[in-house]
Amino acid sequence: MTIRERISGLFQRKAMPSRLWEAILWGRGMEDFTRWDKRKLIEQGYERNPAFYAASNLVAQTVASIPIEVEYRSQGQKLVSEDHPILHLLERDVSRQEFVTRTMLYWIVCGEAYAQILFSEHDRRPLGLIAVPSQYMNPVQGDYRQPIIGYKYREREELYFPKEEVIQWTFPNLREYFHGMSAGVPLGEALDLNNGAITWNKNIAISGGVPPLVAKGAGITKEQAEQIKDAWQLDGGANKSHRLRVVSENLTFERINTSPHDAEWKEAILQTMRMIFMGLGVSSELMNDAANKTYSNYQEARKALYLETCIPLARRFYSTLSRCLRGYYSDAPSIRVNVDGIDAIQEDRQLAVNRLTAAVSQGILTPNEARQELGYPRLGDTFADQIKTRNALSDQK
C-alpha cells in the first residue's frame, strides 16, 4: 500500500456501528421507493412539464454560474486560491459549469445525484468526475457497521461501483433513509393537474375548438354511425375549424364535458405553475408572471433566488464534494462559494458587512463570529475569538 493510499484511507468516513442501520436496510428495500420514482419524475416533470423544466434549469444553471474558490492549508496557514488541483477534476472532460449543471439537475429532479470519481491506474490519484444518471443508480446495502457498501448501476447492463468511487448528494427523505426525495414528489398532484390542463387545451385546439360531443339520432344504423364519425373526424381539426359542418336533420348533439371556461383550465394552469415554481424555490416573477408580485421588482426576485435557493444549495453541493475528495490531497482543500463575486447581491452584501462590522465594534460579536456569518473562514488569531471591550477599543486608539 502506497503512502497516498494510507493517507486517503485515514480520511475515508465510515458509519458508526448501529443496529438501526440494519433495521433500516432490511425494511423497505432500496429501489423504486415511491409512486413517483426517479424515471417518472424525469418523464412527467422535467421532460413534459414546462414550469418544472424551466425552474429546475434556472436553479441548476444559476448554481453552476456562482464563482468558487478553494481554501487550503500550507505551512500552518490557511490560504485561498481559484486554481487548485481539486478544481481541475471538475473540468476533466467538460467545463465546470456543464458538470455542475447536469449534476444539479439530477439532484433537483430526482432528489439525489451521483458522480463517479475516475482514478489513475498507477497511484489511485483522482483524475476527474463524471455525472451519473440518477434514475439508474441505487445504493447496495451492507450491514450495521457499513450500511452502504457500494452502488449498483442498471441500464443496458448492470455495473457495480465501490463506495469510494461514488459521490452521492441527497435531499432528506423521511420514508427511505438512504435515498433522496425530489420536490417533484409533493408536487406530484400539481404536475398531474398542470399537465392535464395543458393536454386539455391542446386537444380542444386540435379539434378546432369543439369540446367532446355525443351525437343522437333515431333510426341510425351502426354503419351510418361509423360513417358520421369518420366524416366528422376528417372535417375536424384546427386547420379545418372554419369549415361548415352539415349533418342529417334527425341528428342532435349534446356536450359531455363542460366548456374550457367553466372548467377554469387557464386558472388551473396558472395556479399549479406558481405552485411548481414555489416548490423549486423560484419566484414566478422570474418567468414573466407579472400578476404575481411577491417582490417589488425583478432585481429583488433575482436576489431572493440567490440568497434563499442557489447559494445554500451550492454550499451543500461543494461541501459534500470537498468532504469526499479532501482525503486525496495533503493540504486538506475545501471548495467554497465566493459570495463576493456575485454581482446581483452586492448591495445586500455590503449592508450585511456594515451591520456585522458595527456589531463587532460595539462588542456584540467576535470577529470570527462575524466572518462566519459572512461565509469567510475563521482566523487563527486568538483575538479573533474575543469580544472587543471598551478598554480594548481605547487601547487600539
C-alpha positions, 0 to 999 in steps of 0.5 A: 500500500502506497503512502497516498493510499494510507493517507486517503484511507485515514480520511475515508468516513465510515458509519458508526456501528448501529443496529438501526442501520440494519433495521433500516436496510432490511425494511423497505428495500432500496429501489423504486421507493415511491409512486413517483420514482426517479424515471417518472419524475424525469418523464412527467416533470422535467421532460413534459412539464414546462414550469418544472423544466424551466425552474429546475434549469434556472436553479441548476444553471444559476448554481453552476454560474456562482464563482468558487474558490478553494481554501487550503492549508500550507505551512500552518496557514490557511490560504485561498486560491481559484486554481487548485488541483481539486478544481481541475477534476471538475473540468476533466472532460467538460467545463465546470459549469456543464458538470455542475449543471447536469449534476444539479439537475439530477439532484433537483429532479430526482432528489439525489445525484451521483458522480463517479470519481475516475482514478489513475491506474498507477497511484489511485490519484483522482483524475476527474468526475463524471455525472451519473444518471440518477434514475439508474443508480441505487445504493447496495446495502451492507450491514450495521457497521457499513450500511452502504457498501457500494452502488449498483448501476442498471441500464443496458447492463448492470455495473457495480461501483465501490463506495469510494468511487461514488459521490452521492448528494441527497435531499432528506427523505423521511420514508427511505433513509438512504435515498433522496426525495425530489420536490417533484414528489409533493408536487406530484398532484400539481404536475398531474393537474398542470399537465392535464390542463395543458393536454386539455387545451391542446386537444380542444385546439386540435379539434378546432375548438369543439369540446367532446360531443355525443351525437343522437339520432333515431333510426341510425344504423351502426354503419351510418354511425361509423360513417358520421364519425369518420366524416366528422373526424376528417372535417375536424381539426384546427386547420379545418375549424372554419369549415361548415359542418352539415349533418342529417336533420334527425341528428342532435348533439349534446356536450359531455364535458363542460366548456374550457371556461367553466372548467377554469383550465387557464386558472388551473394552469396558472395556479399549479405553475406558481405552485411548481415554481414555489416548490423549486424555490423560484419566484414566478416573477422570474418567468414573466408572471407579472400578476404575481408580485411577491417582490417589488421588482425583478432585481429583488426576485433575482436576489431572493433566488440567490440568497434563499435557493442557489447559494445554500444549495451550492454550499451543500453541493461543494461541501459534500464534494470537498468532504469526499475528495479532501482525503486525496490531497495533503493540504486538506482543500475545501471548495467554497462559494465566493459570495463576493463575486456575485454581482446581483447581491452586492448591495445586500452584501455590503449592508450585511458587512456594515451591520456585522462590522458595527456589531463587532465594534460595539462588542456584540460579536467576535470577529470570527463570529462575524466572518462566519456569518459572512461565509469567510473562514475563521482566523487563527488569531486568538483575538479573533475569538474575543469580544472587543471591550471598551478598554480594548477599543481605547487601547487600539486608539 
